[in-house]
Amino acid sequence: MSTLALFVLLIGITVGLALVVALGCLVYRRPALKTPVTVALTAAGLLVAFVGAVVGVAQAAAPGGEATPAVTVTPSGR
C-alpha cells in the first residue's frame, strides 16, 4: 500500500473512532435512545467492516495483487 493510502486509512480510523465515542456518549446521556454499549459496539463493528473493505480494495488494486497467475501455462496433452 502506498503512503497516501495508509494516511487516508489512518485518518478514516481516527474519525471513525471519534464518531463511535461521540455516539456512545450521546446515547449514555439520553438512555431512552438505546443501550450505550450496544450502540457503541455496533458502530465499532461497522468501522471494522469499513476498514477491512478499504484494505481489501487497496491490496487488490496494488500491483501484483491480481487474481490471475503471473505465468501463463499452455495446455498440454490434447
PyMOL Python script that loads the backbone (N, CA, C, O; Angstrom):
from pymol import cmd

cmd.read_pdbstr("""\
ATOM      1  N   MET A   1       0.841  -1.170   0.000  1.00  0.00           N
ATOM      2  CA  MET A   1       0.000   0.000   0.000  1.00  0.00           C
ATOM      3  C   MET A   1       0.888   1.236   0.000  1.00  0.00           C
ATOM      4  O   MET A   1       1.963   1.251   0.601  1.00  0.00           O
ATOM      5  N   SER A   2       0.427   2.242  -0.670  1.00  0.00           N
ATOM      6  CA  SER A   2       1.207   3.464  -0.726  1.00  0.00           C
ATOM      7  C   SER A   2       1.065   4.250   0.575  1.00  0.00           C
ATOM      8  O   SER A   2       0.187   3.981   1.394  1.00  0.00           O
ATOM      9  N   THR A   3       1.937   5.210   0.735  1.00  0.00           N
ATOM     10  CA  THR A   3       1.897   6.044   1.935  1.00  0.00           C
ATOM     11  C   THR A   3       0.615   6.856   1.984  1.00  0.00           C
ATOM     12  O   THR A   3       0.047   7.051   3.059  1.00  0.00           O
ATOM     13  N   LEU A   4       0.154   7.329   0.844  1.00  0.00           N
ATOM     14  CA  LEU A   4      -1.080   8.104   0.793  1.00  0.00           C
ATOM     15  C   LEU A   4      -2.277   7.256   1.215  1.00  0.00           C
ATOM     16  O   LEU A   4      -3.146   7.729   1.947  1.00  0.00           O
ATOM     17  N   ALA A   5      -2.325   6.025   0.761  1.00  0.00           N
ATOM     18  CA  ALA A   5      -3.434   5.139   1.136  1.00  0.00           C
ATOM     19  C   ALA A   5      -3.413   4.841   2.631  1.00  0.00           C
ATOM     20  O   ALA A   5      -4.463   4.809   3.273  1.00  0.00           O
ATOM     21  N   LEU A   6      -2.239   4.627   3.181  1.00  0.00           N
ATOM     22  CA  LEU A   6      -2.135   4.385   4.616  1.00  0.00           C
ATOM     23  C   LEU A   6      -2.533   5.616   5.426  1.00  0.00           C
ATOM     24  O   LEU A   6      -3.171   5.494   6.472  1.00  0.00           O
ATOM     25  N   PHE A   7      -2.160   6.792   4.947  1.00  0.00           N
ATOM     26  CA  PHE A   7      -2.520   8.031   5.629  1.00  0.00           C
ATOM     27  C   PHE A   7      -4.031   8.257   5.599  1.00  0.00           C
ATOM     28  O   PHE A   7      -4.621   8.642   6.609  1.00  0.00           O
ATOM     29  N   VAL A   8      -4.650   8.022   4.460  1.00  0.00           N
ATOM     30  CA  VAL A   8      -6.106   8.155   4.355  1.00  0.00           C
ATOM     31  C   VAL A   8      -6.789   7.139   5.259  1.00  0.00           C
ATOM     32  O   VAL A   8      -7.795   7.458   5.892  1.00  0.00           O
ATOM     33  N   LEU A   9      -6.266   5.939   5.330  1.00  0.00           N
ATOM     34  CA  LEU A   9      -6.826   4.916   6.212  1.00  0.00           C
ATOM     35  C   LEU A   9      -6.682   5.325   7.673  1.00  0.00           C
ATOM     36  O   LEU A   9      -7.606   5.118   8.459  1.00  0.00           O
ATOM     37  N   LEU A  10      -5.561   5.893   8.049  1.00  0.00           N
ATOM     38  CA  LEU A  10      -5.348   6.359   9.416  1.00  0.00           C
ATOM     39  C   LEU A  10      -6.323   7.484   9.772  1.00  0.00           C
ATOM     40  O   LEU A  10      -6.872   7.503  10.873  1.00  0.00           O
ATOM     41  N   ILE A  11      -6.533   8.401   8.863  1.00  0.00           N
ATOM     42  CA  ILE A  11      -7.494   9.480   9.098  1.00  0.00           C
ATOM     43  C   ILE A  11      -8.906   8.912   9.232  1.00  0.00           C
ATOM     44  O   ILE A  11      -9.668   9.344  10.097  1.00  0.00           O
ATOM     45  N   GLY A  12      -9.254   7.958   8.393  1.00  0.00           N
ATOM     46  CA  GLY A  12     -10.574   7.336   8.473  1.00  0.00           C
ATOM     47  C   GLY A  12     -10.795   6.610   9.788  1.00  0.00           C
ATOM     48  O   GLY A  12     -11.880   6.684  10.365  1.00  0.00           O
ATOM     49  N   ILE A  13      -9.776   5.909  10.266  1.00  0.00           N
ATOM     50  CA  ILE A  13      -9.883   5.214  11.550  1.00  0.00           C
ATOM     51  C   ILE A  13     -10.038   6.216  12.687  1.00  0.00           C
ATOM     52  O   ILE A  13     -10.854   6.012  13.586  1.00  0.00           O
ATOM     53  N   THR A  14      -9.264   7.297  12.654  1.00  0.00           N
ATOM     54  CA  THR A  14      -9.339   8.308  13.712  1.00  0.00           C
ATOM     55  C   THR A  14     -10.707   8.963  13.757  1.00  0.00           C
ATOM     56  O   THR A  14     -11.296   9.106  14.828  1.00  0.00           O
ATOM     57  N   VAL A  15     -11.215   9.362  12.601  1.00  0.00           N
ATOM     58  CA  VAL A  15     -12.536   9.989  12.550  1.00  0.00           C
ATOM     59  C   VAL A  15     -13.612   8.982  12.956  1.00  0.00           C
ATOM     60  O   VAL A  15     -14.552   9.335  13.667  1.00  0.00           O
ATOM     61  N   GLY A  16     -13.483   7.760  12.520  1.00  0.00           N
ATOM     62  CA  GLY A  16     -14.454   6.733  12.877  1.00  0.00           C
ATOM     63  C   GLY A  16     -14.490   6.463  14.374  1.00  0.00           C
ATOM     64  O   GLY A  16     -15.565   6.331  14.959  1.00  0.00           O
ATOM     65  N   LEU A  17     -13.317   6.380  14.996  1.00  0.00           N
ATOM     66  CA  LEU A  17     -13.276   6.178  16.442  1.00  0.00           C
ATOM     67  C   LEU A  17     -13.860   7.369  17.189  1.00  0.00           C
ATOM     68  O   LEU A  17     -14.534   7.195  18.204  1.00  0.00           O
ATOM     69  N   ALA A  18     -13.607   8.575  16.695  1.00  0.00           N
ATOM     70  CA  ALA A  18     -14.200   9.758  17.319  1.00  0.00           C
ATOM     71  C   ALA A  18     -15.726   9.714  17.225  1.00  0.00           C
ATOM     72  O   ALA A  18     -16.421  10.079  18.174  1.00  0.00           O
ATOM     73  N   LEU A  19     -16.242   9.267  16.081  1.00  0.00           N
ATOM     74  CA  LEU A  19     -17.692   9.155  15.932  1.00  0.00           C
ATOM     75  C   LEU A  19     -18.271   8.081  16.850  1.00  0.00           C
ATOM     76  O   LEU A  19     -19.353   8.261  17.409  1.00  0.00           O
ATOM     77  N   VAL A  20     -17.562   6.970  17.008  1.00  0.00           N
ATOM     78  CA  VAL A  20     -18.028   5.910  17.903  1.00  0.00           C
ATOM     79  C   VAL A  20     -18.093   6.413  19.338  1.00  0.00           C
ATOM     80  O   VAL A  20     -19.068   6.153  20.044  1.00  0.00           O
ATOM     81  N   VAL A  21     -17.058   7.134  19.776  1.00  0.00           N
ATOM     82  CA  VAL A  21     -17.045   7.666  21.141  1.00  0.00           C
ATOM     83  C   VAL A  21     -18.145   8.707  21.324  1.00  0.00           C
ATOM     84  O   VAL A  21     -18.834   8.713  22.344  1.00  0.00           O
ATOM     85  N   ALA A  22     -18.308   9.580  20.343  1.00  0.00           N
ATOM     86  CA  ALA A  22     -19.356  10.603  20.435  1.00  0.00           C
ATOM     87  C   ALA A  22     -20.741   9.975  20.476  1.00  0.00           C
ATOM     88  O   ALA A  22     -21.606  10.416  21.233  1.00  0.00           O
ATOM     89  N   LEU A  23     -20.948   8.959  19.671  1.00  0.00           N
ATOM     90  CA  LEU A  23     -22.241   8.279  19.671  1.00  0.00           C
ATOM     91  C   LEU A  23     -22.488   7.577  21.001  1.00  0.00           C
ATOM     92  O   LEU A  23     -23.605   7.607  21.517  1.00  0.00           O
ATOM     93  N   GLY A  24     -21.472   6.954  21.552  1.00  0.00           N
ATOM     94  CA  GLY A  24     -21.607   6.306  22.858  1.00  0.00           C
ATOM     95  C   GLY A  24     -21.928   7.299  23.960  1.00  0.00           C
ATOM     96  O   GLY A  24     -22.770   7.023  24.814  1.00  0.00           O
ATOM     97  N   CYS A  25     -21.263   8.461  23.954  1.00  0.00           N
ATOM     98  CA  CYS A  25     -21.537   9.492  24.963  1.00  0.00           C
ATOM     99  C   CYS A  25     -22.939  10.060  24.811  1.00  0.00           C
ATOM    100  O   CYS A  25     -23.622  10.296  25.808  1.00  0.00           O
ATOM    101  N   LEU A  26     -23.377  10.282  23.581  1.00  0.00           N
ATOM    102  CA  LEU A  26     -24.715  10.816  23.346  1.00  0.00           C
ATOM    103  C   LEU A  26     -25.784   9.868  23.850  1.00  0.00           C
ATOM    104  O   LEU A  26     -26.743  10.285  24.499  1.00  0.00           O
ATOM    105  N   VAL A  27     -25.615   8.593  23.548  1.00  0.00           N
ATOM    106  CA  VAL A  27     -26.600   7.615  23.971  1.00  0.00           C
ATOM    107  C   VAL A  27     -26.546   7.423  25.486  1.00  0.00           C
ATOM    108  O   VAL A  27     -27.573   7.152  26.109  1.00  0.00           O
ATOM    109  N   TYR A  28     -25.359   7.561  26.086  1.00  0.00           N
ATOM    110  CA  TYR A  28     -25.232   7.417  27.529  1.00  0.00           C
ATOM    111  C   TYR A  28     -25.986   8.548  28.257  1.00  0.00           C
ATOM    112  O   TYR A  28     -26.590   8.328  29.307  1.00  0.00           O
ATOM    113  N   ARG A  29     -25.938   9.741  27.685  1.00  0.00           N
ATOM    114  CA  ARG A  29     -26.625  10.872  28.316  1.00  0.00           C
ATOM    115  C   ARG A  29     -28.133  10.826  28.111  1.00  0.00           C
ATOM    116  O   ARG A  29     -28.882  11.406  28.897  1.00  0.00           O
ATOM    117  N   ARG A  30     -28.579  10.153  27.078  1.00  0.00           N
ATOM    118  CA  ARG A  30     -30.016  10.010  26.813  1.00  0.00           C
ATOM    119  C   ARG A  30     -30.348   8.529  26.746  1.00  0.00           C
ATOM    120  O   ARG A  30     -30.426   7.960  25.657  1.00  0.00           O
ATOM    121  N   PRO A  31     -30.546   7.898  27.900  1.00  0.00           N
ATOM    122  CA  PRO A  31     -30.743   6.446  27.922  1.00  0.00           C
ATOM    123  C   PRO A  31     -32.017   5.980  27.237  1.00  0.00           C
ATOM    124  O   PRO A  31     -32.164   4.788  26.966  1.00  0.00           O
ATOM    125  N   ALA A  32     -32.938   6.886  26.952  1.00  0.00           N
ATOM    126  CA  ALA A  32     -34.171   6.481  26.277  1.00  0.00           C
ATOM    127  C   ALA A  32     -33.901   6.059  24.836  1.00  0.00           C
ATOM    128  O   ALA A  32     -34.737   5.393  24.225  1.00  0.00           O
ATOM    129  N   LEU A  33     -32.744   6.435  24.282  1.00  0.00           N
ATOM    130  CA  LEU A  33     -32.466   6.096  22.884  1.00  0.00           C
ATOM    131  C   LEU A  33     -32.159   4.604  22.726  1.00  0.00           C
ATOM    132  O   LEU A  33     -32.886   3.904  22.021  1.00  0.00           O
ATOM    133  N   LYS A  34     -31.134   4.121  23.346  1.00  0.00           N
ATOM    134  CA  LYS A  34     -30.740   2.692  23.323  1.00  0.00           C
ATOM    135  C   LYS A  34     -29.679   2.466  24.373  1.00  0.00           C
ATOM    136  O   LYS A  34     -29.207   3.412  25.002  1.00  0.00           O
ATOM    137  N   THR A  35     -29.314   1.254  24.559  1.00  0.00           N
ATOM    138  CA  THR A  35     -28.240   0.940  25.498  1.00  0.00           C
ATOM    139  C   THR A  35     -26.912   1.414  24.914  1.00  0.00           C
ATOM    140  O   THR A  35     -26.584   1.071  23.778  1.00  0.00           O
ATOM    141  N   PRO A  36     -26.138   2.202  25.677  1.00  0.00           N
ATOM    142  CA  PRO A  36     -24.892   2.767  25.129  1.00  0.00           C
ATOM    143  C   PRO A  36     -23.904   1.721  24.627  1.00  0.00           C
ATOM    144  O   PRO A  36     -23.259   1.920  23.597  1.00  0.00           O
ATOM    145  N   VAL A  37     -23.786   0.650  25.321  1.00  0.00           N
ATOM    146  CA  VAL A  37     -22.816  -0.364  24.911  1.00  0.00           C
ATOM    147  C   VAL A  37     -23.201  -0.976  23.573  1.00  0.00           C
ATOM    148  O   VAL A  37     -22.338  -1.206  22.726  1.00  0.00           O
ATOM    149  N   THR A  38     -24.483  -1.242  23.373  1.00  0.00           N
ATOM    150  CA  THR A  38     -24.939  -1.848  22.126  1.00  0.00           C
ATOM    151  C   THR A  38     -24.680  -0.931  20.939  1.00  0.00           C
ATOM    152  O   THR A  38     -24.190  -1.369  19.898  1.00  0.00           O
ATOM    153  N   VAL A  39     -25.009   0.323  21.102  1.00  0.00           N
ATOM    154  CA  VAL A  39     -24.821   1.273  20.001  1.00  0.00           C
ATOM    155  C   VAL A  39     -23.343   1.464  19.703  1.00  0.00           C
ATOM    156  O   VAL A  39     -22.953   1.481  18.536  1.00  0.00           O
ATOM    157  N   ALA A  40     -22.519   1.607  20.720  1.00  0.00           N
ATOM    158  CA  ALA A  40     -21.087   1.801  20.504  1.00  0.00           C
ATOM    159  C   ALA A  40     -20.458   0.579  19.849  1.00  0.00           C
ATOM    160  O   ALA A  40     -19.615   0.719  18.963  1.00  0.00           O
ATOM    161  N   LEU A  41     -20.857  -0.618  20.273  1.00  0.00           N
ATOM    162  CA  LEU A  41     -20.308  -1.831  19.667  1.00  0.00           C
ATOM    163  C   LEU A  41     -20.768  -2.006  18.219  1.00  0.00           C
ATOM    164  O   LEU A  41     -20.003  -2.469  17.373  1.00  0.00           O
ATOM    165  N   THR A  42     -22.003  -1.640  17.941  1.00  0.00           N
ATOM    166  CA  THR A  42     -22.485  -1.704  16.560  1.00  0.00           C
ATOM    167  C   THR A  42     -21.702  -0.750  15.670  1.00  0.00           C
ATOM    168  O   THR A  42     -21.305  -1.112  14.563  1.00  0.00           O
ATOM    169  N   ALA A  43     -21.482   0.464  16.151  1.00  0.00           N
ATOM    170  CA  ALA A  43     -20.711   1.438  15.375  1.00  0.00           C
ATOM    171  C   ALA A  43     -19.268   0.961  15.198  1.00  0.00           C
ATOM    172  O   ALA A  43     -18.691   1.124  14.123  1.00  0.00           O
ATOM    173  N   ALA A  44     -18.692   0.384  16.228  1.00  0.00           N
ATOM    174  CA  ALA A  44     -17.326  -0.127  16.105  1.00  0.00           C
ATOM    175  C   ALA A  44     -17.254  -1.276  15.105  1.00  0.00           C
ATOM    176  O   ALA A  44     -16.290  -1.383  14.346  1.00  0.00           O
ATOM    177  N   GLY A  45     -18.273  -2.135  15.104  1.00  0.00           N
ATOM    178  CA  GLY A  45     -18.314  -3.221  14.119  1.00  0.00           C
ATOM    179  C   GLY A  45     -18.405  -2.705  12.697  1.00  0.00           C
ATOM    180  O   GLY A  45     -17.759  -3.237  11.794  1.00  0.00           O
ATOM    181  N   LEU A  46     -19.209  -1.668  12.497  1.00  0.00           N
ATOM    182  CA  LEU A  46     -19.301  -1.059  11.168  1.00  0.00           C
ATOM    183  C   LEU A  46     -17.973  -0.432  10.766  1.00  0.00           C
ATOM    184  O   LEU A  46     -17.584  -0.496   9.599  1.00  0.00           O
ATOM    185  N   LEU A  47     -17.276   0.174  11.720  1.00  0.00           N
ATOM    186  CA  LEU A  47     -15.974   0.757  11.426  1.00  0.00           C
ATOM    187  C   LEU A  47     -14.966  -0.317  11.027  1.00  0.00           C
ATOM    188  O   LEU A  47     -14.190  -0.127  10.090  1.00  0.00           O
ATOM    189  N   VAL A  48     -14.977  -1.426  11.726  1.00  0.00           N
ATOM    190  CA  VAL A  48     -14.069  -2.532  11.391  1.00  0.00           C
ATOM    191  C   VAL A  48     -14.375  -3.083  10.001  1.00  0.00           C
ATOM    192  O   VAL A  48     -13.461  -3.395   9.237  1.00  0.00           O
ATOM    193  N   ALA A  49     -15.662  -3.203   9.677  1.00  0.00           N
ATOM    194  CA  ALA A  49     -16.047  -3.685   8.352  1.00  0.00           C
ATOM    195  C   ALA A  49     -15.592  -2.717   7.265  1.00  0.00           C
ATOM    196  O   ALA A  49     -15.123  -3.139   6.208  1.00  0.00           O
ATOM    197  N   PHE A  50     -15.730  -1.426   7.526  1.00  0.00           N
ATOM    198  CA  PHE A  50     -15.294  -0.416   6.553  1.00  0.00           C
ATOM    199  C   PHE A  50     -13.781  -0.474   6.349  1.00  0.00           C
ATOM    200  O   PHE A  50     -13.308  -0.440   5.214  1.00  0.00           O
ATOM    201  N   VAL A  51     -13.029  -0.562   7.430  1.00  0.00           N
ATOM    202  CA  VAL A  51     -11.570  -0.624   7.327  1.00  0.00           C
ATOM    203  C   VAL A  51     -11.141  -1.884   6.585  1.00  0.00           C
ATOM    204  O   VAL A  51     -10.238  -1.841   5.750  1.00  0.00           O
ATOM    205  N   GLY A  52     -11.785  -2.996   6.890  1.00  0.00           N
ATOM    206  CA  GLY A  52     -11.465  -4.234   6.180  1.00  0.00           C
ATOM    207  C   GLY A  52     -11.735  -4.142   4.693  1.00  0.00           C
ATOM    208  O   GLY A  52     -10.963  -4.652   3.882  1.00  0.00           O
ATOM    209  N   ALA A  53     -12.834  -3.489   4.332  1.00  0.00           N
ATOM    210  CA  ALA A  53     -13.155  -3.315   2.919  1.00  0.00           C
ATOM    211  C   ALA A  53     -12.138  -2.412   2.227  1.00  0.00           C
ATOM    212  O   ALA A  53     -11.725  -2.693   1.101  1.00  0.00           O
ATOM    213  N   VAL A  54     -11.735  -1.337   2.889  1.00  0.00           N
ATOM    214  CA  VAL A  54     -10.762  -0.416   2.293  1.00  0.00           C
ATOM    215  C   VAL A  54      -9.414  -1.095   2.112  1.00  0.00           C
ATOM    216  O   VAL A  54      -8.770  -0.932   1.076  1.00  0.00           O
ATOM    217  N   VAL A  55      -8.985  -1.851   3.107  1.00  0.00           N
ATOM    218  CA  VAL A  55      -7.699  -2.554   2.998  1.00  0.00           C
ATOM    219  C   VAL A  55      -7.770  -3.608   1.898  1.00  0.00           C
ATOM    220  O   VAL A  55      -6.814  -3.777   1.141  1.00  0.00           O
ATOM    221  N   GLY A  56      -8.885  -4.314   1.803  1.00  0.00           N
ATOM    222  CA  GLY A  56      -9.034  -5.318   0.748  1.00  0.00           C
ATOM    223  C   GLY A  56      -8.999  -4.719  -0.637  1.00  0.00           C
ATOM    224  O   GLY A  56      -8.369  -5.269  -1.540  1.00  0.00           O
ATOM    225  N   VAL A  57      -9.671  -3.598  -0.814  1.00  0.00           N
ATOM    226  CA  VAL A  57      -9.660  -2.932  -2.124  1.00  0.00           C
ATOM    227  C   VAL A  57      -8.275  -2.391  -2.433  1.00  0.00           C
ATOM    228  O   VAL A  57      -7.815  -2.480  -3.571  1.00  0.00           O
ATOM    229  N   ALA A  58      -7.607  -1.832  -1.434  1.00  0.00           N
ATOM    230  CA  ALA A  58      -6.265  -1.288  -1.659  1.00  0.00           C
ATOM    231  C   ALA A  58      -5.281  -2.385  -2.029  1.00  0.00           C
ATOM    232  O   ALA A  58      -4.421  -2.178  -2.886  1.00  0.00           O
ATOM    233  N   GLN A  59      -5.392  -3.548  -1.399  1.00  0.00           N
ATOM    234  CA  GLN A  59      -4.487  -4.636  -1.740  1.00  0.00           C
ATOM    235  C   GLN A  59      -4.795  -5.221  -3.112  1.00  0.00           C
ATOM    236  O   GLN A  59      -3.887  -5.633  -3.834  1.00  0.00           O
ATOM    237  N   ALA A  60      -6.068  -5.256  -3.470  1.00  0.00           N
ATOM    238  CA  ALA A  60      -6.429  -5.782  -4.783  1.00  0.00           C
ATOM    239  C   ALA A  60      -5.998  -4.835  -5.897  1.00  0.00           C
ATOM    240  O   ALA A  60      -5.690  -5.274  -7.005  1.00  0.00           O
ATOM    241  N   ALA A  61      -5.976  -3.541  -5.606  1.00  0.00           N
ATOM    242  CA  ALA A  61      -5.600  -2.558  -6.619  1.00  0.00           C
ATOM    243  C   ALA A  61      -4.088  -2.390  -6.732  1.00  0.00           C
ATOM    244  O   ALA A  61      -3.605  -1.790  -7.692  1.00  0.00           O
ATOM    245  N   ALA A  62      -3.345  -2.906  -5.778  1.00  0.00           N
ATOM    246  CA  ALA A  62      -1.896  -2.779  -5.792  1.00  0.00           C
ATOM    247  C   ALA A  62      -1.297  -3.631  -6.907  1.00  0.00           C
ATOM    248  O   ALA A  62      -1.854  -4.671  -7.260  1.00  0.00           O
ATOM    249  N   PRO A  63      -0.173  -3.202  -7.460  1.00  0.00           N
ATOM    250  CA  PRO A  63       0.482  -4.017  -8.477  1.00  0.00           C
ATOM    251  C   PRO A  63       0.879  -5.374  -7.907  1.00  0.00           C
ATOM    252  O   PRO A  63       1.446  -5.464  -6.818  1.00  0.00           O
ATOM    253  N   GLY A  64       0.576  -6.406  -8.647  1.00  0.00           N
ATOM    254  CA  GLY A  64       0.889  -7.751  -8.198  1.00  0.00           C
ATOM    255  C   GLY A  64      -0.209  -8.357  -7.359  1.00  0.00           C
ATOM    256  O   GLY A  64      -0.054  -9.476  -6.869  1.00  0.00           O
ATOM    257  N   GLY A  65      -1.332  -7.649  -7.172  1.00  0.00           N
ATOM    258  CA  GLY A  65      -2.412  -8.156  -6.367  1.00  0.00           C
ATOM    259  C   GLY A  65      -3.525  -8.774  -7.187  1.00  0.00           C
ATOM    260  O   GLY A  65      -4.618  -9.018  -6.676  1.00  0.00           O
ATOM    261  N   GLU A  66      -3.253  -9.027  -8.454  1.00  0.00           N
ATOM    262  CA  GLU A  66      -4.276  -9.594  -9.321  1.00  0.00           C
ATOM    263  C   GLU A  66      -4.550 -11.045  -8.954  1.00  0.00           C
ATOM    264  O   GLU A  66      -3.724 -11.717  -8.335  1.00  0.00           O
ATOM    265  N   ALA A  67      -5.717 -11.507  -9.345  1.00  0.00           N
ATOM    266  CA  ALA A  67      -6.076 -12.901  -9.082  1.00  0.00           C
ATOM    267  C   ALA A  67      -5.565 -13.817 -10.189  1.00  0.00           C
ATOM    268  O   ALA A  67      -5.586 -15.038 -10.032  1.00  0.00           O
ATOM    269  N   THR A  68      -5.110 -13.255 -11.295  1.00  0.00           N
ATOM    270  CA  THR A  68      -4.629 -14.069 -12.407  1.00  0.00           C
ATOM    271  C   THR A  68      -3.185 -14.487 -12.144  1.00  0.00           C
ATOM    272  O   THR A  68      -2.437 -13.745 -11.508  1.00  0.00           O
ATOM    273  N   PRO A  69      -2.788 -15.650 -12.619  1.00  0.00           N
ATOM    274  CA  PRO A  69      -1.402 -16.072 -12.400  1.00  0.00           C
ATOM    275  C   PRO A  69      -0.430 -15.220 -13.208  1.00  0.00           C
ATOM    276  O   PRO A  69      -0.779 -14.711 -14.273  1.00  0.00           O
ATOM    277  N   ALA A  70       0.771 -15.070 -12.705  1.00  0.00           N
ATOM    278  CA  ALA A  70       1.772 -14.256 -13.376  1.00  0.00           C
ATOM    279  C   ALA A  70       2.365 -14.978 -14.583  1.00  0.00           C
ATOM    280  O   ALA A  70       2.861 -14.332 -15.506  1.00  0.00           O
ATOM    281  N   VAL A  71       2.318 -16.304 -14.585  1.00  0.00           N
ATOM    282  CA  VAL A  71       2.885 -17.090 -15.678  1.00  0.00           C
ATOM    283  C   VAL A  71       1.748 -17.834 -16.366  1.00  0.00           C
ATOM    284  O   VAL A  71       0.940 -18.493 -15.710  1.00  0.00           O
ATOM    285  N   THR A  72       1.690 -17.728 -17.673  1.00  0.00           N
ATOM    286  CA  THR A  72       0.665 -18.432 -18.436  1.00  0.00           C
ATOM    287  C   THR A  72       1.188 -19.819 -18.775  1.00  0.00           C
ATOM    288  O   THR A  72       2.275 -19.969 -19.332  1.00  0.00           O
ATOM    289  N   VAL A  73       0.402 -20.826 -18.433  1.00  0.00           N
ATOM    290  CA  VAL A  73       0.786 -22.215 -18.711  1.00  0.00           C
ATOM    291  C   VAL A  73      -0.084 -22.704 -19.854  1.00  0.00           C
ATOM    292  O   VAL A  73      -1.312 -22.648 -19.786  1.00  0.00           O
ATOM    293  N   THR A  74       0.572 -23.190 -20.916  1.00  0.00           N
ATOM    294  CA  THR A  74      -0.184 -23.692 -22.072  1.00  0.00           C
ATOM    295  C   THR A  74      -0.736 -25.090 -21.775  1.00  0.00           C
ATOM    296  O   THR A  74      -0.062 -25.901 -21.140  1.00  0.00           O
ATOM    297  N   PRO A  75      -1.948 -25.369 -22.230  1.00  0.00           N
ATOM    298  CA  PRO A  75      -2.476 -26.708 -22.012  1.00  0.00           C
ATOM    299  C   PRO A  75      -1.709 -27.744 -22.830  1.00  0.00           C
ATOM    300  O   PRO A  75      -1.348 -27.484 -23.977  1.00  0.00           O
ATOM    301  N   SER A  76      -1.465 -28.888 -22.262  1.00  0.00           N
ATOM    302  CA  SER A  76      -0.730 -29.930 -22.955  1.00  0.00           C
ATOM    303  C   SER A  76      -1.527 -31.245 -22.893  1.00  0.00           C
ATOM    304  O   SER A  76      -2.371 -31.424 -22.014  1.00  0.00           O
ATOM    305  N   GLY A  77      -1.259 -32.134 -23.806  1.00  0.00           N
ATOM    306  CA  GLY A  77      -1.896 -33.437 -23.801  1.00  0.00           C
ATOM    307  C   GLY A  77      -3.249 -33.464 -24.475  1.00  0.00           C
ATOM    308  O   GLY A  77      -4.068 -34.327 -24.161  1.00  0.00           O
ATOM    309  N   ARG A  78      -3.511 -32.551 -25.386  1.00  0.00           N
ATOM    310  CA  ARG A  78      -4.794 -32.570 -26.098  1.00  0.00           C
ATOM    311  C   ARG A  78      -4.694 -33.355 -27.373  1.00  0.00           C
ATOM    312  O   ARG A  78      -5.679 -33.477 -28.101  1.00  0.00           O
TER     313      ARG A  78
END
""", "prot")
cmd.dss("prot")
cmd.show_as("cartoon", "prot")
cmd.util.cbc("prot")
cmd.orient("prot")
